[in-house]
Amino acid sequence: MSEVVSYRREGEIGVISVNYPPVNALGQGVREGLRSCLREGLADDQAKALVVIGEGRTFPAGADIREFGKPPAGPALPDVINEYESSEKLVIAAIHGTALGGGLEVALGCDYRVALDSAKVGLPEVKLGLLPGAGGTQRLPRLVGAKAALDMIVGGNPVKAKNALQMGIVDDVVSGDLLEGALTYARKLVADNAPLRRIRDLDVQTEEADLFANYEKSIARKQRGFKAPFHCIKAVQAAVELPFEEGMKRERELFGELLVSSESAAQRHVFFAEREVAKVPGLPKDTPKRDVNLAAVIGAGTMGGGIAMNFANAGIPVKILEVKEEALEKGIAIIRKNYENTAKKGRLTQEQVEQRMALIQPTLSYDDLSDVDVVIEAVFENMDVKEAVFKELDRVCKPGAILATNTSTLDVNRIASFTKRPQDVIGMHFFSPANVMKLLENVRGEKTADDVIATVMDLSRRIGKVGVLVGVCHGFVGNRMLHKRQAEAVQLVNEGANPAQVDKVLFDLGFPMGPFAMSDLAGMDVGYRIREELRKENPENAPARNWTDELVENGRMGQKTQAGVFDYKEGDRTPVPSAEVDKIIAKFREDNGIATREVTDQEILERCMYVMVNEGAKILEEGIAARPLDVDVIWIYGYGFPVYRGGVLFWADQVGLKTIHDKVSQFHQETGDDVWKPAPLLEKLAKEGKGFYS
Ligand code: 3H9
């Protein structure tokens, strides 16, 4: 008898109850228990119908992902579900929380489904690089039609109980006590002599001709590189074209292919890594947190406005400060425009727009910030400006307020030293556009207090971000690695590659865009200004002039001037190779006596990627990132590294650290450049035949 699933009777209804915290995942014990309790219920003469329910926070939220990759242990979920569907007694699923993946598949094996009004149901396997492998691709289309099933299975997003009722996925929605509601429903079915209702016996609705081919075309661009969405389509197609049993067989084959795919391994890695980053090594789980009910942002520019929107979206009132009235009004108008655009797309109602705008309180006076719990500075990236801001914040903010800087490159310890409370100062580095990008690099200063770190990590989640804690260094984790890649990309062009070729290699690896399209998007003048600043401050160690400096000096700033490394047509973000840029590059090479050669795609890949892996290893050694998974999550959520490759360091493990180390050493010998000096950690792991994760 399984301990995680139990059977009892409530009057004439048998109740099968799953109790396997935290999410009642369908691990081996649960599968075993579901089967034995079903058999017990069927053998119980006094039970006229059976109800399956989850204890705690949810109906089963899917198969136990931790079991994937281990040797299979019976009973298999499809077999268990088959037994439920074949039951001679009515079985009713009682759903609360999130009935996801295998959980919903269990519910689809029941005759009827009752859901709590707050419940959600879905088949999110695609997000793990999988497909519903316990009949979901065969049963859901029979219930809701092929098109609606494709939307749910390929999209992977859950639907709310009310919508599930309209779609026919659930038969009743109740509020209050779910078990009571489900028992009442079951008793009524018994009283009405309701028939068994096996989904496998239903016909599939076939809709538009060419549905599957068209569907594949419609997702091709967005799902580039992913395998699972396309397998999902094939499985649903099998539901339409094949008898149930054969469709199940086809689903099984396709599921098996995905289960052993590198894409799914990477996506599952990301699932756990994303949750793991919230657990900071050395920071006890019960570290107290400060209350955050009122926030403030300094600066109403693009960044400040975007940051403020995150708080308003999460229902947290936020003050936004500018020194000049005109800039403040402009910033607020842009925020409103952003919300209205979202409303136009149907993703917000006008009422929600007004509610969010009402949470954003503009101010011109620092004295208005005396009551805020957290303030995030998002002003110009210049130490003198930051100093003035933090001195003001130190003067006006109440004791215990968290003072955060959104700096992307400056020294957080120095910024903290401008205040008399460095323990309350932390970096919160948002990525542009701040209201969209999910990453938040939280930068711990030397003196940042533990409760400030715990509060900011928690706040990250509250405002919908994935917060990763990092240490202080130039560029922190993400930009430090990015800058190395960018320098390499520029150098590759010096040597004979052309910008479009470099971009294509990284695009083909799965990045949403290449390094040069990215710098055009961000604005080439930003990097230029930083380089010029360094050249003034420290001419000996400053970066040498390169051809991108010439572009900026020729007015080519990127997309905003419709000319950067590439040309852009008005209203079109597609990068077009530029003859003018080719000339500037050729002249730069000539002026600097650089002889060109043919640069292969393989060399571009190795130099742009291995330089980041080497830097990532240095970042780990220095403790700037605590674990490889922190680096990987940063690259996925901050820079669009393809999820199906699991992050830069996960990818490196697949390539093999010895291969990478040997190349890094070779480049070091050839160039003498310090950037290629193999990180001792990389050297050690390569020698031991290990990876970052093994
Ligand atoms: C599937 O079902 C395949 C079948 O079709 C075919 C089989 C043959 N397994 O996210 P949270 C852990 S594939 C194992 O922080 P929330 C999670 O790691 C599966 N563990 O909570 C975390 O652990 P820890 C399809 C799981 O409230 C803890 O639970 N299902 C699983 O923000 C709490 O999670 C899915 O893809 C699991 N299935 O969100 C659903 N799920 O505390 C995946 C969670 O040690 N899960 N954990 O860090 C989710 O989307 C969210 O976890 C959920 C709760 C919405 C349920």
Residues whose N, C-alpha, C, O or C-beta is under 5 A from the ligand:
A	BS01	3H9	P22 V23 A25 A61 G62 A63 D64 I65 R66 L77 T98 L100 G101 G102 P124 E125 L131 P132 G133 A134 R275
